[in-house]
Amino acid sequence: MTEQEAPQDTFISHLVELRTRLLRAAMAVIVVFVVLFIYPGPSAIYDLLAQPMLASLPQGTRMIATGVITPFMVPIKVTLLAAFVLSLPVVLYQAWAFVAPGLYKHEQRLALPLIASSTLLFLLGMAFCYFVVFRTVFHFIANFAPESITPAPDIEAYLGFVMTMFLAFGITFEVPVAVILLVKTGMLTVKKLRAARGYVVVGAFIVAAVVTPPDVVSQFMLAVPLCLLYELGVMIASMLEREAKEPSEDTSDITREND
């Protein structure tokens, strides 16, 4: 084998490995989708997703579907979304397994806890959005609407809104992981992160104003957790930074004693 063929073979082997990992991740999503499609079924899953909106509508009011195939396609999309969320640990594990061979041992030890915590935090963000934000925002909008209006939301528009909010709150709850990574990789220090608090607060409200509906309630319910999670990340990063300094200090003390 020539020197020129070696890098090419390595590149092809990486492509084969990537294809294998993607196929395994896709298969996990498909298997969960088939199970959910059989039981409880797309209609039941969509009804569960629509429950916060239905609870805020006047009694007897239902959501509407303006498209011809919308009543079929929207529940299918919701089921696919649920399948992806439930299979997220497998998808993230396949991503980690692909990059793990190129990592150092201490980086590999850090990767698995990060994957587990990222998955948990993303699911917590979606749960907070579903159980707290949706019910609060929808009731606020329903009470604010004039009595001459009968709200009848379109199911496709509702799905787009829900997916945007789930993504926004899921990413928001990843802030502690992002902060810890910035400190562990040496890109920023805890001191600099604490000094940037004011900018983070302003940025949080700007992001909330762009992502959420134009009402004060939903903006506060995204911006406030973002700021609190940033502080939580700084606190954990500070503890990790302190623990990392202690062994080096102990080592230096032992070196002095030996001298």
Backbone as numpy.savetxt, mean C-alpha at the origin, in Angstrom:
# Nx Ny Nz CAx CAy CAz Cx Cy Cz
33.62 -21.38 -23.71 32.77 -20.18 -23.71 33.66 -18.93 -23.71
33.36 -18.01 -24.62 34.14 -16.78 -24.70 33.69 -15.80 -23.64
34.51 -14.75 -23.46 34.18 -13.73 -22.46 32.94 -12.93 -22.86
32.68 -12.81 -24.17 31.51 -12.06 -24.63 30.22 -12.85 -24.42
30.32 -14.19 -24.47 29.13 -15.02 -24.32 28.68 -15.10 -22.86
29.63 -14.98 -21.92 29.28 -15.11 -20.50 28.28 -14.07 -20.04
28.47 -12.76 -20.29 27.47 -11.79 -19.87 26.11 -12.01 -20.54
26.13 -12.46 -21.81 24.88 -12.70 -22.51 24.11 -13.86 -21.88
24.83 -14.93 -21.52 24.18 -16.06 -20.85 23.61 -15.64 -19.50
24.37 -14.82 -18.78 23.89 -14.32 -17.48 22.62 -13.49 -17.65
22.59 -12.64 -18.66 21.42 -11.80 -18.92 20.21 -12.66 -19.26
20.43 -13.69 -20.10 19.32 -14.59 -20.47 18.81 -15.36 -19.26
19.73 -15.81 -18.41 19.31 -16.53 -17.20 18.50 -15.64 -16.28
18.85 -14.36 -16.21 18.08 -13.41 -15.40 16.68 -13.23 -15.98
16.58 -13.16 -17.31 15.28 -13.04 -17.96 14.40 -14.26 -17.70
15.02 -15.44 -17.75 14.27 -16.68 -17.48 13.79 -16.69 -16.03
14.67 -16.27 -15.12 14.29 -16.20 -13.70 13.16 -15.20 -13.48
13.24 -14.04 -14.15 12.20 -13.03 -14.03 10.87 -13.56 -14.56
10.92 -14.25 -15.69 9.68 -14.82 -16.25 9.07 -15.84 -15.30
9.91 -16.66 -14.69 9.42 -17.68 -13.75 8.75 -17.03 -12.55
9.38 -15.99 -12.01 8.81 -15.31 -10.84 7.50 -14.61 -11.20
7.44 -13.98 -12.38 6.20 -13.32 -12.80 5.07 -14.32 -13.01
5.40 -15.48 -13.59 4.38 -16.51 -13.82 3.85 -17.04 -12.49
4.74 -17.23 -11.51 4.29 -17.71 -10.21 3.40 -16.69 -9.51
3.78 -15.42 -9.61 2.95 -14.37 -9.01 1.59 -14.29 -9.70
1.60 -14.37 -11.03 0.33 -14.33 -11.79 -0.53 -15.54 -11.46
0.08 -16.70 -11.33 -0.68 -17.91 -10.99 -1.32 -17.80 -9.62
-0.61 -17.19 -8.67 -1.18 -17.00 -7.33 -2.42 -16.12 -7.40
-2.34 -15.03 -8.18 -3.49 -14.13 -8.33 -4.64 -14.86 -9.02
-4.35 -15.64 -10.05 -5.39 -16.35 -10.80 -6.09 -17.40 -9.93
-5.29 -18.13 -9.14 -5.87 -19.16 -8.27 -6.82 -18.53 -7.25
-6.38 -17.43 -6.62 -7.23 -16.76 -5.64 -8.46 -16.18 -6.32
-8.30 -15.65 -7.54 -9.44 -15.11 -8.30 -10.48 -16.20 -8.58
-10.02 -17.38 -9.00 -10.95 -18.48 -9.29 -11.70 -18.89 -8.03
-10.97 -18.97 -6.91 -11.62 -19.35 -5.64 -12.68 -18.32 -5.25
-12.33 -17.03 -5.35 -13.30 -15.98 -5.01 -14.46 -15.94 -5.99
-14.19 -16.26 -7.25 -15.26 -16.27 -8.25 -16.28 -17.37 -7.95
-15.78 -18.52 -7.44 -16.68 -19.61 -7.09 -17.43 -19.30 -5.79
-16.69 -18.85 -4.80 -17.29 -18.47 -3.52 -16.49 -17.35 -2.88
-17.10 -16.27 -2.47 -18.55 -16.01 -2.41 -19.16 -15.49 -3.72
-18.33 -15.24 -4.73 -18.84 -14.77 -6.01 -18.63 -13.27 -6.19
-18.49 -12.81 -7.44 -18.24 -11.38 -7.71 -19.33 -10.45 -7.18
-20.59 -10.87 -7.28 -21.69 -10.01 -6.82 -21.62 -9.75 -5.32
-21.35 -10.82 -4.55 -21.27 -10.67 -3.10 -20.07 -9.80 -2.71
-18.96 -9.95 -3.43 -17.77 -9.15 -3.13 -18.03 -7.68 -3.44
-18.70 -7.41 -4.57 -19.01 -6.01 -4.87 -19.99 -5.42 -3.86
-20.99 -6.21 -3.45 -21.95 -5.72 -2.44 -21.23 -5.34 -1.15
-20.21 -6.14 -0.79 -19.43 -5.83 0.41 -18.65 -4.53 0.22
-18.07 -4.34 -0.96 -17.31 -3.12 -1.24 -18.22 -1.90 -1.26
-19.47 -2.08 -1.73 -20.41 -0.95 -1.85 -21.14 -0.65 -0.56
-20.94 -1.47 0.48 -21.70 -1.30 1.72 -21.56 0.09 2.35
-20.34 0.67 2.43 -20.25 2.02 3.01 -21.06 3.07 2.25
-21.08 2.98 0.91 -21.87 3.92 0.12 -23.36 3.67 0.30
-23.79 2.41 0.27 -25.21 2.09 0.42 -25.74 2.52 1.78
-24.88 2.43 2.81 -25.32 2.83 4.16 -25.58 4.32 4.27
-24.96 5.12 3.39 -25.14 6.57 3.45 -26.28 7.06 2.55
-26.78 6.21 1.66 -27.86 6.60 0.75 -29.21 6.53 1.45
-30.20 7.27 0.97 -31.56 7.17 1.54 -32.08 5.74 1.43
-32.93 5.37 2.37 -33.44 4.00 2.40 -34.19 3.67 1.11
-33.85 2.53 0.52 -34.48 2.11 -0.72 -33.75 2.56 -1.97
-32.75 3.43 -1.82 -31.98 3.92 -2.98 -30.86 2.93 -3.30
-30.66 2.70 -4.59 -29.59 1.80 -5.03 -28.64 2.54 -5.95
-27.48 1.93 -6.17 -26.54 2.48 -7.14 -26.99 2.08 -8.55
-26.50 2.80 -9.55 -26.93 2.57 -10.92 -25.76 2.13 -11.78
-26.07 1.53 -12.93 -25.07 1.13 -13.92 -25.51 1.68 -15.27
-24.73 2.58 -15.83 -25.10 3.23 -17.10 -24.61 2.47 -18.32
-23.61 1.63 -18.16 -23.08 0.87 -19.30 -23.84 -0.43 -19.52
-23.73 -0.98 -20.73 -24.44 -2.21 -21.07 -23.84 -3.40 -20.32
-22.51 -3.52 -20.33 -21.86 -4.66 -19.68 -21.28 -4.28 -18.31
-21.55 -3.07 -17.87 -21.02 -2.62 -16.58 -21.44 -3.51 -15.41
-22.72 -3.95 -15.32 -23.10 -4.82 -14.19 -22.32 -6.13 -14.14
-21.73 -6.55 -15.27 -20.92 -7.76 -15.29 -19.44 -7.45 -15.04
-18.92 -6.42 -15.72 -17.49 -6.15 -15.68 -17.03 -5.58 -14.35
-17.81 -4.72 -13.73 -17.38 -4.08 -12.48 -17.20 -5.10 -11.36
-18.16 -6.02 -11.12 -17.89 -7.05 -10.09 -16.69 -7.92 -10.41
-16.44 -8.19 -11.70 -15.26 -8.97 -12.08 -13.99 -8.21 -11.71
-13.96 -6.90 -11.99 -12.80 -6.08 -11.65 -12.58 -6.04 -10.14
-13.66 -5.95 -9.39 -13.55 -5.92 -7.93 -12.99 -7.24 -7.41
-13.45 -8.35 -7.98 -12.95 -9.67 -7.58 -11.47 -9.81 -7.91
-11.07 -9.30 -9.07 -9.66 -9.35 -9.45 -8.81 -8.50 -8.50
-9.34 -7.34 -8.10 -8.64 -6.49 -7.14 -8.49 -7.20 -5.80
-9.57 -7.85 -5.34 -9.51 -8.59 -4.08 -8.51 -9.74 -4.16
-8.46 -10.42 -5.32 -7.52 -11.51 -5.50 -6.09 -11.01 -5.44
-5.83 -9.87 -6.05 -4.47 -9.31 -6.02 -4.07 -8.94 -4.59
-4.99 -8.34 -3.84 -4.68 -7.93 -2.47 -4.40 -9.15 -1.60
-5.22 -10.19 -1.74 -5.04 -11.39 -0.92 -3.76 -12.14 -1.28
-3.36 -12.07 -2.54 -2.14 -12.77 -2.97 -0.91 -11.86 -2.93
-1.05 -10.68 -2.34 0.07 -9.72 -2.29 1.30 -10.28 -1.59
1.17 -11.05 -0.49 2.39 -11.61 0.11 3.16 -12.51 -0.85
2.45 -13.31 -1.65 3.13 -14.18 -2.61 3.81 -13.35 -3.70
3.12 -12.30 -4.18 3.69 -11.44 -5.22 4.96 -10.76 -4.72
4.90 -10.23 -3.51 6.08 -9.56 -2.95 7.21 -10.55 -2.66
6.85 -11.75 -2.24 7.89 -12.76 -2.00 8.60 -13.13 -3.30
7.87 -13.25 -4.39 8.49 -13.56 -5.68 9.42 -12.43 -6.12
9.01 -11.19 -5.84 9.89 -10.05 -6.15 11.16 -10.10 -5.31
11.00 -10.45 -4.02 12.17 -10.55 -3.15 13.08 -11.70 -3.58
12.50 -12.84 -3.95 13.29 -14.01 -4.36 14.09 -13.71 -5.62
13.58 -12.81 -6.46 14.30 -12.47 -7.69 15.53 -11.61 -7.40
15.39 -10.66 -6.47 16.51 -9.74 -6.19 17.42 -10.24 -5.07
16.98 -11.26 -4.31 17.75 -11.71 -3.14 19.15 -12.18 -3.48
19.37 -12.94 -4.59 20.74 -13.39 -4.87 21.75 -12.26 -5.06
21.29 -11.08 -5.41 22.21 -9.95 -5.60 22.40 -9.11 -4.37
21.82 -9.52 -3.24 21.92 -8.76 -2.00 22.94 -9.38 -1.06
23.51 -8.53 -0.18 24.37 -9.03 0.89 23.51 -9.72 1.95
24.16 -10.47 2.84 23.41 -11.23 3.84 22.63 -10.32 4.78
23.24 -9.19 5.19 22.53 -8.28 6.08 21.36 -7.61 5.37
21.48 -7.42 4.05 20.37 -6.88 3.27 19.26 -7.90 3.12
19.61 -9.18 2.98 18.61 -10.22 2.89 17.83 -10.35 4.20
18.54 -10.20 5.31 17.86 -10.26 6.61 16.88 -9.10 6.77
17.19 -7.98 6.17 16.33 -6.81 6.27 15.15 -6.90 5.30
15.32 -7.61 4.19 14.31 -7.63 3.13 13.02 -8.29 3.57
13.12 -9.47 4.19 11.91 -10.20 4.58 11.05 -9.43 5.58
11.63 -8.86 6.65 10.79 -8.04 7.54 10.16 -6.85 6.83
10.88 -6.27 5.86 10.32 -5.14 5.12 9.14 -5.58 4.25
9.26 -6.75 3.63 8.15 -7.26 2.82 6.92 -7.53 3.69
7.14 -8.17 4.83 6.03 -8.48 5.73 5.38 -7.21 6.27
6.21 -6.26 6.71 5.66 -5.01 7.25 4.99 -4.18 6.17
5.54 -4.18 4.95 4.93 -3.42 3.86 3.55 -3.97 3.52
3.45 -5.30 3.46 2.15 -5.93 3.18 1.14 -5.60 4.26
1.56 -5.75 5.51 0.65 -5.49 6.63 0.20 -4.03 6.65
1.13 -3.11 6.45 0.78 -1.68 6.48 -0.14 -1.30 5.32
0.11 -1.87 4.14 -0.77 -1.58 3.00 -2.18 -2.07 3.27
-2.32 -3.26 3.84 -3.64 -3.79 4.16 -4.30 -2.97 5.27
-3.51 -2.52 6.23 -4.06 -1.66 7.29 -4.55 -0.34 6.72
-3.82 0.21 5.73 -4.26 1.43 5.08 -5.59 1.25 4.36
-5.74 0.13 3.67 -7.01 -0.15 2.99 -8.14 -0.36 3.99
-7.85 -1.06 5.09 -8.87 -1.29 6.12 -9.30 0.03 6.77
-8.34 0.91 7.07 -8.67 2.21 7.64 -9.54 3.02 6.68
-9.21 2.95 5.39 -9.98 3.66 4.38 -11.41 3.12 4.31
-11.55 1.80 4.35 -12.88 1.18 4.19 -13.75 1.41 5.42
-13.21 1.13 6.61 -14.03 1.14 7.81 -14.21 2.54 8.42
-13.26 3.42 8.19 -13.32 4.74 8.84 -13.58 5.85 7.82
-12.74 5.94 6.81 -12.81 7.07 5.88 -14.09 7.04 5.05
-14.38 5.90 4.43 -15.56 5.82 3.56 -16.83 6.16 4.31
-17.01 5.56 5.46 -18.26 5.79 6.21 -18.37 7.25 6.64
-17.26 7.83 7.08 -17.30 9.23 7.52 -17.55 10.18 6.34
-16.80 9.98 5.26 -16.92 10.88 4.10 -18.28 10.76 3.43
-18.77 9.54 3.23 -20.04 9.34 2.54 -21.21 9.92 3.35
-21.17 9.75 4.66 -22.23 10.33 5.51 -22.15 11.85 5.50
-20.93 12.38 5.49 -20.77 13.84 5.44 -21.34 14.40 4.14
-21.04 13.75 3.02 -21.53 14.21 1.72 -23.05 14.06 1.65
-23.58 12.94 2.18 -25.03 12.72 2.14 -25.78 13.77 2.97
-25.23 14.13 4.12 -25.87 15.15 4.96 -25.73 16.55 4.38
-24.67 16.75 3.59 -24.44 18.07 3.00 -25.30 18.30 1.76
-25.70 17.20 1.09 -26.46 17.32 -0.16 -27.84 17.92 0.10
-28.35 18.76 -0.81 -29.70 19.34 -0.66 -30.77 18.25 -0.68
-31.91 18.51 -0.03 -32.98 17.53 0.03 -33.64 17.31 -1.33
-33.49 18.26 -2.24 -34.09 18.12 -3.57 -33.32 17.15 -4.47
-32.14 16.67 -4.00 -31.31 15.76 -4.79 -31.41 14.34 -4.23
-31.59 13.39 -5.12 -31.55 11.98 -4.73 -30.29 11.36 -5.31
-29.28 11.14 -4.50 -28.02 10.59 -5.02 -28.19 9.15 -5.50
-27.64 8.87 -6.68 -27.64 7.52 -7.23 -26.31 7.31 -7.94
-25.26 6.98 -7.20 -23.91 6.88 -7.78 -23.82 5.75 -8.81
-23.00 5.97 -9.84 -22.74 4.95 -10.85 -21.69 3.98 -10.31
-21.89 2.69 -10.53 -21.01 1.69 -9.92 -19.59 1.75 -10.50
-19.45 2.13 -11.78 -18.12 2.21 -12.37 -17.35 3.40 -11.82
-18.05 4.54 -11.66 -17.42 5.71 -11.06 -17.04 5.43 -9.60
-17.90 4.69 -8.91 -17.63 4.33 -7.52 -16.39 3.45 -7.42
-16.25 2.49 -8.34 -15.09 1.62 -8.34 -13.81 2.42 -8.57
-13.83 3.36 -9.52 -12.66 4.19 -9.75 -12.28 5.00 -8.53
-13.29 5.55 -7.85 -13.04 6.32 -6.63 -12.45 5.45 -5.54
-13.03 4.26 -5.36 -12.57 3.35 -4.31 -11.13 2.91 -4.55
-10.80 2.57 -5.78 -9.44 2.12 -6.09 -8.42 3.23 -5.86
-8.80 4.47 -6.22 -7.90 5.61 -5.99 -7.66 5.82 -4.50
-8.73 5.74 -3.71 -8.60 5.95 -2.27 -7.84 4.81 -1.60
-8.11 3.58 -2.02 -7.37 2.44 -1.46 -5.87 2.59 -1.74
-5.54 2.97 -2.96 -4.13 3.13 -3.33 -3.49 4.27 -2.53
-4.22 5.37 -2.38 -3.69 6.53 -1.65 -3.41 6.18 -0.19
-4.37 5.53 0.48 -4.19 5.20 1.89 -3.22 4.04 2.08
-3.19 3.09 1.12 -2.22 2.01 1.21 -0.81 2.53 1.13
-0.55 3.45 0.19 0.79 4.04 0.05 1.11 4.93 1.25
0.11 5.65 1.75 0.33 6.51 2.92 0.81 5.70 4.12
0.24 4.52 4.31 0.62 3.70 5.46 2.00 3.06 5.27
2.60 3.22 4.08 3.95 2.72 3.84 5.02 3.73 4.26
4.62 4.89 4.73 5.56 5.95 5.07 6.60 5.50 6.10
6.22 4.78 7.18 7.26 4.34 8.13 8.34 3.48 7.48
7.94 2.60 6.56 8.92 1.75 5.87 9.86 2.61 5.02
9.30 3.59 4.32 10.12 4.47 3.49 11.11 5.27 4.34
10.67 5.75 5.48 11.54 6.52 6.37 12.69 5.65 6.89
12.36 4.43 7.31 13.38 3.51 7.83 14.40 3.18 6.74
13.93 2.96 5.51 14.84 2.65 4.41 15.78 3.82 4.11
15.25 5.04 4.17 16.09 6.21 3.92 17.21 6.31 4.94
16.92 5.95 6.19 17.94 6.02 7.24 18.91 4.85 7.13
18.38 3.64 6.90 19.24 2.45 6.84 20.19 2.49 5.65
19.76 3.09 4.54 20.63 3.18 3.36 21.58 4.35 3.43
21.44 5.21 4.46 22.34 6.34 4.63 22.01 7.54 3.78
20.86 7.52 3.10 20.48 8.67 2.27 20.11 9.88 3.11
19.50 9.63 4.27 19.15 10.71 5.19 19.43 10.25 6.62
19.58 11.22 7.50 19.76 10.93 8.92 18.49 11.29 9.67
18.39 10.75 10.88 17.22 11.05 11.71 17.15 12.55 12.01
18.31 13.16 12.20 18.36 14.60 12.48 17.75 15.40 11.33
18.09 15.05 10.09 17.54 15.75 8.92 16.04 15.49 8.78
15.61 14.28 9.08 14.18 13.96 8.99 13.38 14.76 10.01
13.93 14.92 11.21 13.24 15.72 12.23 13.19 17.19 11.83
14.26 17.65 11.17 14.29 19.05 10.73 13.30 19.31 9.60
12.91 18.25 8.88 12.00 18.41 7.73 10.54 18.25 8.11
10.21 18.23 9.40 8.83 18.03 9.84 7.87 19.04 9.22
8.25 20.30 9.23 7.36 21.34 8.69 7.04 21.11 7.22
8.05 20.75 6.45 7.82 20.49 5.02 6.93 19.26 4.83
7.09 18.27 5.69 6.28 17.05 5.59 4.81 17.36 5.85
4.54 18.18 6.85 3.16 18.54 7.17 2.51 19.28 6.00
3.22 20.26 5.45 2.69 21.00 4.29 2.49 20.06 3.11
3.47 19.21 2.85 3.38 18.26 1.75 2.24 17.27 1.93
2.00 16.86 3.18 0.91 15.91 3.45 -0.44 16.51 3.09
-0.65 17.77 3.45 -1.93 18.40 3.14 -2.07 18.69 1.64
-0.95 18.96 0.97 -1.01 19.17 -0.48 -1.37 17.86 -1.18
-0.73 16.77 -0.76 -1.04 15.45 -1.35 -2.49 15.08 -1.07
-2.96 15.33 0.15 -4.34 15.01 0.51 -5.33 15.82 -0.32
-5.00 17.08 -0.60 -5.88 17.92 -1.40 -5.97 17.45 -2.84
-4.87 16.88 -3.34 -4.84 16.41 -4.74 -5.53 15.06 -4.88
-5.28 14.16 -3.92 -5.74 12.76 -4.06 -7.19 12.59 -3.64
-7.58 13.20 -2.54 -8.91 12.95 -1.99 -9.96 13.87 -2.61
-11.24 13.59 -2.37 -12.31 14.48 -2.85 -12.17 15.87 -2.24
-12.77 16.88 -2.87 -12.61 18.26 -2.38 -13.46 18.57 -1.15
-13.26 17.80 -0.09 -13.91 18.11 1.18 -12.88 18.03 2.29
-13.10 18.83 3.32 -12.12 18.97 4.39 -11.96 17.68 5.17
-13.04 16.93 5.33 -13.01 15.72 6.16 -12.03 14.69 5.60
-12.18 14.35 4.33 -11.30 13.33 3.74 -9.86 13.80 3.65
-9.65 15.10 3.43 -8.29 15.64 3.37 -7.60 15.51 4.72
-8.30 15.83 5.79 -7.73 15.69 7.12 -7.48 14.22 7.47
-8.37 13.33 7.02 -8.25 11.92 7.35 -7.11 11.24 6.60
-6.59 11.88 5.56 -5.39 11.38 4.90 -4.14 12.08 5.39
-4.21 13.40 5.57 -3.03 14.17 5.95 -2.58 13.88 7.38
-3.52 13.77 8.30 -3.15 13.55 9.71 -2.48 12.19 9.91
-3.06 11.07 9.39 -2.33 9.81 9.52 -0.96 9.83 8.85
-0.83 10.52 7.72 0.45 10.61 7.04 1.50 11.24 7.94
1.12 12.33 8.61 2.06 13.00 9.53 2.40 12.11 10.72
1.39 11.44 11.29 1.63 10.57 12.44 2.51 9.38 12.06
2.27 8.82 10.88 3.09 7.69 10.43 4.52 8.12 10.13
4.68 9.34 9.67 6.04 9.88 9.46 6.78 9.95 10.80
6.09 10.44 11.82 6.70 10.51 13.15 7.01 9.12 13.68
6.13 8.16 13.41 6.38 6.78 13.85 7.62 6.23 13.16
7.76 6.49 11.86 8.94 6.04 11.13 10.21 6.66 11.66
10.18 7.96 11.98 11.35 8.64 12.54 11.71 8.05 13.90
10.69 7.74 14.69 10.93 7.16 16.02 11.61 5.79 15.91
11.08 4.94 15.02 11.67 3.60 14.85 13.07 3.70 14.26
13.26 4.60 13.29 14.59 4.79 12.69 15.59 5.28 13.74
15.15 6.13 14.65 16.02 6.62 15.71 16.45 5.49 16.64
15.51 4.59 16.95 15.84 3.44 17.80 16.84 2.51 17.09
16.62 2.27 15.79 17.53 1.42 15.04 18.92 2.05 14.93
18.95 3.36 14.75 20.22 4.07 14.65 20.98 3.99 15.96
20.26 4.10 17.07 20.89 4.01 18.39 21.45 2.61 18.65
20.67 1.59 18.25 21.12 0.21 18.43 22.35 -0.09 17.57
22.40 0.52 16.38 23.55 0.30 15.49 24.82 0.94 16.04
24.69 2.04 16.80 25.85 2.72 17.36 26.41 2.00 18.58
25.53 1.34 19.36 25.96 0.71 20.60 27.00 -0.39 20.39
26.81 -1.32 19.41 27.86 -2.33 19.21 29.21 -1.75 18.83
29.20 -0.69 18.00 30.46 -0.07 17.60 31.15 0.59 18.79
30.36 1.17 19.68 30.94 1.78 20.88 31.53 0.71 21.79
30.81 -0.46 21.90 31.32 -1.55 22.73 32.62 -2.09 22.15
32.69 -2.18 20.84 33.90 -2.68 20.18 35.08 -1.75 20.42
34.82 -0.44 20.35 35.90 0.52 20.58 36.39 0.48 22.02
35.46 0.24 22.96 35.86 0.12 24.38 36.76 -1.09 24.59
36.41 -2.23 23.94 37.23 -3.43 24.08 38.61 -3.22 23.47
38.68 -2.50 22.38 39.97 -2.22 21.72 40.85 -1.38 22.62
40.26 -0.38 23.29 41.03 0.46 24.21 41.57 -0.37 25.39
40.75 -1.28 25.92 41.17 -2.11 27.05 42.34 -3.01 26.66
42.31 -3.55 25.44 43.38 -4.41 24.99 44.68 -3.62 24.80
44.54 -2.35 24.37 45.72 -1.52 24.21 46.35 -1.21 25.57
